[in-house]
């Protein structure tokens, strides 16, 4: 009997497995194009997350797109930008599905869309049909793959939960062939405040791992750390022989085999899409070092990817560090935030391990060691501790790689201070142009206590950090005490010039000339902001500039909702209606906004990040490069395609009403391809034989216009 029951038990298990494997999948694969991907979920997309997966269509269009479950079409969107032609399904589960970049819809949907376009007299429409209008069954055709909107031919496939939050389609059972582990390219270890260091500095440290083979990596050199530090990793995934680089799915940090941090990319909310700039390291991206995944939860980060919601979850706190052994901690503690999310670790040597995995469990690993620094790395302020000769040996002129930092002393002082601003502190580097010794740097904290900046001896310079606090308002005076080569005691002044904008405050910052103003609302910022402004030399090769060029910092600290920038232009400025605010990058102008207040001679724009801005005029009309049929053409087809190619170099052309194609004096519903600068239309009905007229009219954002008319004949 025992053996009979055992046989029955295993039979039930086997038959259950067969039944499970033979069951129809809950969701159908959305297209017959391929099962290969070109992009994965939660990858980077210009400061936001990729909300779905992109399915490869081999550079072609016209593959079939299917309903993945029973449901109904709840939204249809047609636009020259973004997803182009897109269909939104509401499934019988309450979930939602998006198909983007379609070439066309089914005939029934196409007729409905065209009728609405004619009704609204525009190409771009956003439609919400009734649930009973377009019911669909699983496997039913809904459209064809294309390349409408932005990008190469592919199918953007997106799944959302009932609350319209994008979810990783792989969590819904969608599989792809992938047995290749991710690649790890770089690591970052970053000090988090003015009491913390990495390799005897307060700068973030980028490390390049050595490959050990089989997607295993090692950082050979032990890194010296103190205080609170965080990790970041630059990595990408690949699938088979597809050359595309994909995002990772699961990132983890272990220290001494203990899990410190985990991020798993399953779901996010569109309302938090810009929190991408906190999940990845915004500073390194702005500085041209590519994308780093932050292995900690920063201030303002509300994403769902992490198991803990504590601020600084994943940050390591190496207590008993040299800075903390001094009197600095109790002086700074009232002005420093010490979030509860940090993981405390004792002094000594620690082994770290970072793992990055794709959805299928293929994993890459990098390991290394950190060690708490010793107190003798720091300057002791006891004058007897250093001889004159040893101090002279430490002095040097500014090194070449330091030139791009911000020098705070405009006069030629014996000691020059160069600053680099970070989120929570200012890095201070001191260079002597003459032999000096016994350097000491002090300043007053907002608590009213005097603080002596701990200094690190480095080759040719001294390095320290001044803590930034939301209670502090610049400019902050610092005093430098030292003895010169003649044995005389010298006091030198230096300044940290900034304006503090607390993250939840509404506040404005105005430049010194009173002509440029940044306005922050209570929802503008993720974290406290320390704004600096300065004027930049005008580039003689850029024509049409009006007034000064403004550099607004910080560029490398992300904002949440952004800020309002207002610039006043001179009352006597010519062609005021042609003026606009532009951002400047590498001497190229990019339109930012042109909201006028003629009474106060101001222009206003919303900016999502800080940088270089100016007011410039645009009096040049757009350029129409081609219009077809050509003038005087004899056309044999009764349904010729009308095409216009045009561009505008400065202000740009925005909005469908500013690019109008006409046939025989009547506006047509033309489609625009922004990547090809092409406006095109093909008549639904045959044209009558004889003479016809095609016209293109374009207007840029500064109301400069251009037009062209061609006459052609249908044979």
C-alpha positions in Angstrom: 0.0 0.0 0.0 2.9 2.3 0.8 4.4 1.9 -2.6 1.1 2.3 -4.3 0.5 5.7 -2.6 4.0 6.8 -3.5 3.4 6.0 -7.2 0.1 7.8 -7.1 1.7 10.8 -5.4 4.5 11.1 -8.1 1.9 10.5 -10.8 -0.1 13.5 -9.6 3.0 15.7 -9.5 4.0 14.7 -13.0 0.5 15.2 -14.5 0.1 18.5 -12.7 3.4 19.7 -14.2 2.4 18.6 -17.6 -0.9 20.4 -17.2 0.8 23.6 -16.0 3.2 23.5 -19.0 0.5 22.9 -21.5 -1.8 25.6 -20.2 -2.1 28.6 -22.4 -0.1 31.6 -21.1 -2.0 34.2 -19.2 -0.8 36.9 -21.6 -0.1 36.6 -25.4 3.2 37.9 -26.8 2.1 41.2 -28.4 3.6 40.9 -31.9 4.8 38.5 -34.6 7.9 40.6 -35.2 10.3 38.8 -32.9 10.9 37.7 -29.3 14.0 39.8 -29.2 14.3 43.1 -27.3 16.2 46.4 -27.9 15.4 48.0 -24.6 14.5 46.8 -21.1 12.3 48.1 -18.3 13.5 51.1 -16.2 16.4 52.0 -18.5 17.5 55.6 -18.8 15.5 57.9 -21.1 16.8 61.5 -20.9 16.2 61.9 -17.2 13.3 59.5 -16.8 12.7 55.8 -16.8 11.8 53.6 -19.8 8.3 52.5 -18.9 8.2 49.3 -20.9 10.2 46.9 -23.2 11.0 47.6 -26.8 10.6 44.6 -29.1 12.9 44.3 -32.1 11.4 44.6 -35.6 14.7 44.3 -37.5 14.6 47.8 -38.9 11.3 47.1 -40.7 7.6 48.1 -40.2 4.3 46.4 -40.7 4.4 43.4 -38.3 1.1 42.5 -36.7 0.3 43.7 -33.1 -2.2 41.7 -31.1 -4.4 42.1 -28.0 -2.6 40.2 -25.3 -5.9 39.5 -23.4 -9.6 40.2 -23.6 -10.5 43.8 -23.0 -11.3 47.0 -24.8 -9.5 50.0 -26.3 -9.7 52.8 -23.8 -7.4 55.3 -25.4 -5.9 56.2 -28.8 -3.2 58.8 -29.1 -1.7 60.1 -32.3 1.3 62.5 -32.1 4.4 63.4 -34.1 6.4 62.9 -30.8 6.8 60.4 -28.1 5.0 57.1 -28.8 3.6 58.4 -32.1 0.6 56.3 -32.9 -0.3 54.5 -29.7 -3.1 52.2 -28.6 -4.1 51.7 -24.9 -6.0 48.6 -23.9 -7.8 48.1 -20.6 -7.7 44.4 -19.9 -10.3 42.2 -18.2 -7.8 42.1 -15.2 -8.1 45.9 -14.8 -4.5 46.3 -16.0 -3.6 48.5 -18.9 -1.4 47.9 -22.0 0.3 50.4 -24.3 1.5 49.7 -27.8 3.7 52.6 -29.1 5.2 53.7 -32.4 2.6 52.0 -34.6 2.6 52.4 -38.4 -1.2 52.1 -38.6 -4.3 50.7 -36.8 -6.9 48.3 -38.1 -9.3 49.8 -40.7 -12.1 50.3 -38.1 -9.8 52.1 -35.7 -8.2 54.1 -38.6 -11.6 55.3 -39.8 -12.5 56.4 -36.2 -9.2 58.3 -35.8 -9.5 60.0 -39.2 -13.1 61.2 -38.4 -11.9 62.7 -35.1 -8.9 64.3 -36.8 -11.2 65.9 -39.4 -13.5 67.0 -36.6 -10.7 68.6 -34.7 -8.9 69.8 -37.9 -5.6 68.5 -36.6 -3.3 65.5 -36.9 -2.4 65.1 -33.2 -5.4 63.7 -31.2 -5.9 62.1 -27.8 -9.1 60.0 -27.9 -11.0 58.1 -25.2 -13.6 55.9 -26.9 -16.3 54.3 -24.9 -15.6 50.8 -23.5 -18.3 49.3 -25.8 -16.9 50.9 -28.9 -13.8 48.7 -29.5 -13.9 45.5 -27.5 -11.1 43.1 -28.2 -10.4 39.4 -27.7 -7.1 37.8 -26.9 -5.1 37.4 -30.1 -7.2 40.0 -32.1 -5.3 42.3 -34.4 -5.2 45.9 -33.3 -2.4 47.4 -35.5 1.0 47.2 -37.2 4.4 48.0 -35.9 6.1 51.1 -37.2 8.4 54.0 -36.3 6.0 56.9 -35.7 7.0 59.3 -33.0 10.6 59.2 -32.0 13.1 56.4 -32.7 13.9 53.6 -35.1 11.4 51.0 -36.1 10.3 48.9 -33.0 7.3 48.1 -30.9 7.2 49.8 -27.5 5.2 47.5 -25.2 4.1 48.7 -21.8 2.1 47.1 -19.0 0.5 49.1 -16.2 -1.3 48.0 -13.1 -4.9 49.2 -12.5 -3.6 52.4 -11.1 -1.6 53.1 -14.3 1.8 52.5 -12.7 4.2 50.9 -15.2 5.2 47.4 -14.3 8.0 45.2 -15.6 6.4 42.9 -18.2 8.7 40.1 -17.2 6.9 39.9 -13.9 3.8 39.0 -15.9 5.3 36.0 -17.4 7.0 37.4 -20.6 10.2 35.5 -21.3 13.1 36.1 -23.6 16.2 34.0 -24.3 19.0 35.3 -22.2 21.9 33.4 -20.6 24.4 36.2 -20.6 25.3 38.0 -17.4 25.6 41.8 -17.1 28.9 43.7 -17.4 30.4 45.9 -14.7 32.4 48.8 -16.0 33.0 51.2 -13.1 32.4 51.7 -9.3 32.0 54.9 -7.3 32.6 55.5 -3.6 31.3 58.8 -2.4 31.6 60.8 0.8 28.2 61.9 2.1 29.0 64.9 4.2 31.8 67.2 5.5 33.0 64.7 8.1 33.6 61.9 5.6 36.5 61.0 3.2 37.4 58.6 0.5 41.1 58.0 -0.1 42.0 61.1 1.9 39.7 63.4 0.0 36.1 64.6 0.0 35.7 64.0 -3.7 33.8 60.9 -5.0 36.2 58.3 -6.2 35.7 56.4 -9.4 37.3 52.9 -9.7 37.8 50.6 -12.7 37.5 46.9 -11.8 39.8 44.2 -13.2 38.0 41.3 -14.9 38.7 37.9 -13.5 36.6 36.2 -16.2 33.1 34.7 -16.1 31.6 38.1 -15.2 33.6 38.3 -12.0 35.5 41.5 -11.2 37.9 42.8 -8.5 39.1 46.1 -7.2 42.6 45.3 -6.2 43.5 48.4 -4.2 42.0 48.8 -0.7 40.2 52.2 -0.4 40.7 54.3 2.7 37.4 55.6 4.0 36.0 57.5 7.0 32.6 58.7 8.2 29.5 58.1 6.0 30.1 56.9 2.4 27.9 55.4 -0.3 28.6 53.2 -3.3 27.5 53.3 -7.0 28.0 51.0 -9.9 28.1 51.5 -13.7 26.8 48.3 -15.4 24.8 47.1 -18.4 23.2 43.9 -19.5 23.2 42.2 -22.9 21.1 39.4 -24.5 22.7 36.9 -26.8 24.2 38.4 -30.0 22.0 41.6 -29.8 24.4 44.6 -29.7 22.0 46.7 -27.6 23.0 47.6 -24.0 20.2 47.0 -21.5 19.6 48.1 -17.9 20.0 45.7 -15.0 17.2 44.3 -13.0 18.6 43.6 -9.5 21.5 45.5 -7.8 22.8 44.6 -4.4 25.5 45.8 -2.0 27.0 43.5 0.6 29.5 44.4 3.3 31.2 41.5 5.2 28.5 39.2 3.6 25.7 41.3 5.1 23.1 42.8 2.7 23.2 46.6 2.9 21.2 47.7 -0.1 18.9 46.2 -2.8 17.1 47.7 -5.8 14.8 45.6 -7.9 13.2 47.3 -11.0 9.7 45.9 -11.0 7.4 49.0 -10.9 7.3 52.7 -10.6 4.8 55.6 -10.8 4.7 58.2 -13.5 4.3 60.8 -10.9 7.8 59.8 -9.7 9.4 59.4 -13.1 11.8 62.3 -12.6 13.1 60.5 -9.5 15.3 58.7 -12.0 17.8 61.5 -11.3 18.0 60.2 -7.7 18.2 56.5 -8.6 21.1 57.2 -10.9 24.0 59.6 -10.1 23.1 62.9 -11.7 26.4 64.5 -11.0 28.5 61.9 -12.8 26.1 62.0 -15.8 26.3 65.8 -16.0 30.1 65.5 -15.8 30.3 63.1 -18.7 31.0 59.9 -16.8 27.9 58.0 -17.8 25.2 56.4 -15.8 25.9 55.1 -12.3 23.2 53.2 -10.3 23.1 54.7 -6.8 23.4 52.0 -4.2 21.6 54.1 -1.6 18.3 55.9 -1.2 18.8 59.7 -1.4 16.8 62.5 0.0 13.5 62.9 -1.9 13.6 59.5 -3.5 10.1 58.0 -3.3 10.5 55.1 -5.8 9.3 51.6 -5.1 12.5 49.8 -6.0 13.9 49.5 -2.5 12.8 47.3 0.4 13.3 50.1 2.9 12.0 53.7 2.7 14.5 55.2 5.1 16.6 58.1 3.8 20.2 57.0 3.3 19.2 53.3 3.2 22.4 51.8 1.9 24.8 54.4 3.2 27.6 53.0 5.3 28.6 54.8 8.6 32.2 53.9 9.5 32.2 55.2 13.1 35.4 56.0 15.0 36.8 57.7 11.9 39.5 60.3 12.4 37.2 63.2 11.9 34.7 61.9 14.4 37.5 61.3 17.0 38.2 65.0 17.1 35.9 67.6 18.4 34.3 68.2 15.0 31.3 65.9 15.5 29.7 67.6 18.5 30.2 71.0 16.9 28.8 70.0 13.5 26.0 67.7 14.7 23.4 70.5 15.2 23.9 71.6 11.5 24.2 68.1 9.9 21.4 65.8 9.1 22.3 62.3 10.3 19.6 60.1 8.7 18.5 56.9 10.4 18.9 54.8 7.2 22.7 54.5 7.5 24.3 51.1 8.3 26.8 51.5 11.2 30.1 49.6 10.9 33.1 49.5 13.2 36.5 50.7 12.2 38.9 48.3 10.5 39.0 46.5 7.2 35.8 45.4 5.5 35.1 43.4 2.3 32.3 44.7 0.0 30.6 42.8 -2.8 28.3 44.3 -5.4 26.1 42.1 -7.5 24.1 43.1 -10.6 21.7 40.7 -12.2 19.2 40.5 -15.1 15.7 39.3 -14.6 16.7 35.7 -15.4 19.3 35.5 -12.6 22.4 35.9 -14.7 24.7 37.8 -12.3 28.0 39.8 -12.4 30.0 40.4 -9.2 32.6 42.8 -8.2 34.5 42.7 -4.8 36.9 44.9 -3.0 38.0 46.2 0.4 37.7 49.4 2.4 39.6 50.4 5.5 39.1 53.2 7.9 41.9 55.8 7.7 44.2 56.7 10.5 44.3 60.0 12.4 47.8 60.8 11.3 46.5 61.6 7.8 45.1 64.9 9.0 46.7 68.2 9.9 47.1 68.8 13.6 46.6 72.4 14.4 49.4 72.4 17.1 52.1 74.7 15.6 54.8 72.6 17.2 53.7 69.5 15.2 55.2 70.7 11.9 58.6 72.2 11.0 59.0 75.1 8.6 60.8 72.8 6.2 58.0 70.2 6.2 55.4 72.9 5.6 57.4 74.4 2.7 57.6 70.9 1.2 53.8 70.8 1.1 53.3 74.1 -0.7 52.8 74.4 -4.5 51.2 76.3 -7.2 47.7 75.3 -8.5 47.9 72.1 -10.5 46.5 72.0 -14.1 43.6 69.7 -13.3 42.4 72.2 -10.6 42.0 75.2 -12.9 38.4 74.5 -13.8 37.2 74.8 -10.2 35.8 78.0 -8.8 38.4 80.4 -7.3 37.0 82.5 -4.5 39.8 85.0 -4.1 39.8 87.6 -6.9 43.1 89.1 -5.8 46.4 87.4 -5.9 46.7 86.3 -2.3 49.6 84.1 -0.9 47.1 81.3 -0.3 44.4 80.6 -2.9 41.2 78.8 -2.1 39.5 76.7 -4.8 36.0 75.4 -4.1 33.9 72.6 -5.4 30.3 72.4 -4.3 28.6 69.1 -3.5 25.1 68.3 -2.2 26.0 68.7 1.5 29.4 70.4 1.7 32.0 72.5 -0.1 35.4 71.0 -0.9 38.1 73.5 0.0 41.5 73.2 -1.6 44.3 75.6 -0.5 47.4 76.3 -2.6 50.3 78.5 -1.6 52.1 80.7 -4.1 54.9 81.3 -1.5 56.3 79.1 1.2 54.0 79.1 4.3 53.4 76.9 7.3 50.9 76.2 10.1 47.8 76.8 7.9 44.6 76.9 9.9 41.1 77.6 8.5 38.1 78.7 10.6 34.6 80.0 10.2 31.4 80.5 12.1 28.5 78.0 11.9 24.9 79.1 12.0 24.7 77.8 15.5 27.1 80.6 16.6 30.1 78.2 17.2 33.4 78.7 15.6 34.5 75.7 13.5 38.1 74.8 12.6 38.1 72.9 9.3 40.1 69.6 9.6 42.7 69.7 6.8 44.1 66.8 4.9 47.7 67.0 3.7 47.9 66.1 0.0 50.6 66.7 -2.5 51.0 70.4 -3.1 47.8 71.4 -1.3 45.6 71.1 1.8 42.0 69.8 1.4 39.1 70.2 3.8 35.3 70.6 3.7 32.8 73.2 4.9 29.4 71.8 5.9 26.3 73.2 4.1 23.2 73.6 6.2 19.7 74.8 5.4 20.0 77.2 8.4 23.1 78.9 6.8 23.0 81.8 4.4 25.9 83.0 2.4 28.2 84.6 1.9 30.1 82.8 4.7 33.4 84.4 5.7 36.4 82.1 6.4 39.7 83.1 8.0 43.0 81.6 7.0 45.8 81.7 9.6 49.4 80.9 8.6 53.0 81.9 9.1 54.9 83.2 6.1 58.5 82.5 5.2 59.7 85.5 7.3 58.1 84.1 10.4 55.3 86.6 10.4 51.7 85.5 11.4 49.2 86.3 8.6 45.4 86.4 8.6 43.7 86.2 5.2 40.0 86.3 4.4 38.1 84.1 2.0 34.4 83.8 1.2 31.9 81.1 0.3 29.2 82.9 -1.7 25.9 81.2 -2.1 22.2 81.5 -1.3 20.4 78.7 0.5 17.1 77.5 -0.7 15.5 74.9 1.7 13.8 72.1 -0.2 10.3 72.9 1.1 10.6 76.7 0.8 9.3 79.2 -1.8 12.2 81.5 -2.4 13.8 83.7 -5.1 17.5 84.2 -5.9 18.7 87.3 -7.8 22.0 87.9 -9.5 24.2 90.7 -8.4 23.1 93.0 -11.3 19.5 92.5 -10.4 18.6 91.5 -13.9 18.2 87.7 -13.5 16.0 85.9 -11.0 15.4 82.3 -10.1 12.1 81.5 -8.3 11.6 78.3 -6.5 8.3 76.9 -5.2 7.8 74.6 -2.3 7.8 71.6 -4.7 10.8 72.6 -6.7 13.5 70.7 -5.0 14.4 67.2 -3.8 16.9 68.5 -1.3 18.3 71.8 0.0 19.9 73.9 -2.8 22.9 76.1 -2.5 22.6 78.5 -5.5 25.6 80.4 -6.9 25.5 82.8 -9.8 28.2 84.5 -11.9 28.5 86.2 -15.3 30.1 84.6 -18.3 32.1 86.2 -21.1 30.0 86.5 -24.2 31.1 84.4 -27.2 31.7 86.7 -30.2 30.7 84.0 -32.6 27.1 83.9 -31.2 25.1 86.8 -32.7 22.0 88.4 -31.4 22.8 88.2 -27.6 21.0 90.9 -25.5 22.4 91.6 -22.1 24.6 89.4 -20.0 25.2 85.7 -20.1 24.4 84.1 -16.7 25.9 81.0 -15.2 23.6 79.5 -12.6 24.8 76.7 -10.2 24.4 73.9 -9.1 24.2 72.2 -12.5 24.9 68.8 -11.1 22.3 68.6 -8.3 18.9 67.5 -9.7 15.7 69.5 -9.1 12.2 67.9 -8.7 9.7 70.3 -10.4 12.2 72.8 -11.6 12.3 76.6 -11.2 11.1 79.8 -13.0 13.8 81.9 -14.6 13.1 85.5 -15.3 15.6 87.8 -17.1 15.1 91.5 -17.6 16.4 92.9 -20.9 17.4 96.5 -21.6 14.6 98.9 -22.3 16.3 100.0 -25.5 16.7 96.5 -26.8 15.6 96.2 -30.5 13.0 93.8 -31.8 11.7 92.9 -28.3 9.1 90.6 -29.8 11.8 88.5 -31.3 13.6 87.9 -27.9 13.6 84.6 -26.0 15.5 82.9 -23.2 18.0 80.3 -24.3 20.1 77.8 -22.5 23.7 77.6 -23.7 25.7 74.4 -24.0 29.1 74.3 -25.8 28.2 77.6 -27.4 25.0 76.3 -28.9 21.7 77.9 -28.0 18.6 75.9 -27.1 15.2 77.6 -26.7 14.0 77.7 -23.1 11.0 80.1 -23.1 9.7 83.4 -24.4 6.9 84.5 -22.0 6.9 88.3 -22.3 6.1 91.0 -19.8 6.5 94.1 -21.9 5.6 96.4 -19.1 8.6 95.3 -17.1 10.8 94.3 -20.0 11.2 90.7 -18.8 11.2 87.2 -20.3 10.2 84.1 -18.3 10.9 80.4 -18.8 10.5 77.2 -16.8 13.9 75.4 -16.3 14.3 71.8 -15.2 18.0 72.2 -14.4 20.5 75.0 -13.9 23.3 76.0 -16.3 24.2 78.9 -18.6 21.3 81.1 -19.8 21.0 84.3 -21.9 18.5 86.4 -23.8 19.0 86.4 -27.6 17.0 87.6 -30.6 15.9 85.6 -33.5 15.0 87.7 -36.6 15.7 84.9 -39.1 12.8 83.2 -40.9 12.6 79.4 -41.0 14.2 77.8 -44.1 12.0 75.7 -46.4 14.4 73.3 -48.0 11.9 71.3 -50.2 8.3 71.2 -51.3 6.8 68.6 -53.6 5.3 68.1 -56.1 7.8 70.5 -57.6 6.6 73.7 -59.2 5.2 73.1 -62.6 5.3 69.3 -62.2 3.2 67.0 -64.4 1.9 64.2 -62.0 0.5 61.0 -63.3 -1.0 59.7 -60.1 -4.3 61.1 -58.8 -3.2 60.7 -55.2 0.3 62.3 -55.1 2.1 62.7 -51.8 2.6 66.3 -50.7 5.9 66.8 -48.8 7.6 69.7 -47.2 11.0 69.8 -45.5 11.9 72.8 -43.3 14.0 73.8 -40.3 14.6 76.7 -37.9 18.0 77.2 -36.4 17.3 79.1 -33.2 13.9 79.5 -31.7 12.5 76.4 -33.4 9.0 75.6 -34.7 6.5 74.3 -32.1 2.9 73.3 -32.4 0.8 72.0 -35.3 -0.7 75.4 -36.0 2.8 76.7 -36.8 3.4 74.1 -39.6 0.5 74.2 -42.1 0.3 72.3 -45.4 -2.5 73.3 -47.8 -3.9 71.8 -50.9 -5.8 74.1 -53.2 -6.1 76.7 -50.4 -7.4 74.3 -47.8 -5.5 73.0 -44.8 -4.9 69.2 -44.9 -4.3 66.9 -41.9 -0.6 66.4 -42.5 1.7 64.2 -40.5 5.0 65.5 -39.1 8.3 63.6 -38.7 10.4 65.7 -36.3 13.5 63.6 -36.9 13.4 64.1 -40.7 11.9 67.6 -40.4 9.3 66.4 -42.8 5.6 67.3 -43.2 3.7 65.0 -45.5 0.2 64.1 -46.6 -1.5 61.8 -49.2 -5.0 62.5 -50.2 -7.6 59.9 -49.3 -9.6 60.6 -52.5 -8.3 61.0 -56.0 -7.6 64.5 -57.2 -9.4 65.7 -60.3 -7.3 66.2 -63.5 -5.9 69.6 -64.1 -4.2 72.4 -62.1 -3.6 72.1 -58.3 -1.7 74.1 -55.7 0.4 73.0 -52.7 1.4 75.5 -50.0 3.6 75.3 -46.9 3.5 78.0 -44.1 5.8 77.8 -41.1 6.2 80.1 -38.1 8.9 79.9 -35.4 8.5 80.7 -31.7 9.6 84.3 -32.4 6.9 84.8 -35.0 9.3 84.7 -38.0 7.4 83.2 -40.9 8.2 81.5 -44.2 6.0 80.3 -47.0 6.3 78.6 -50.4 3.7 77.7 -53.1 4.0 75.2 -56.0 1.6 74.7 -58.8 1.3 71.2 -60.3 -0.9 69.4 -62.8 -2.6 66.0 -62.6 -2.5 64.4 -66.1 
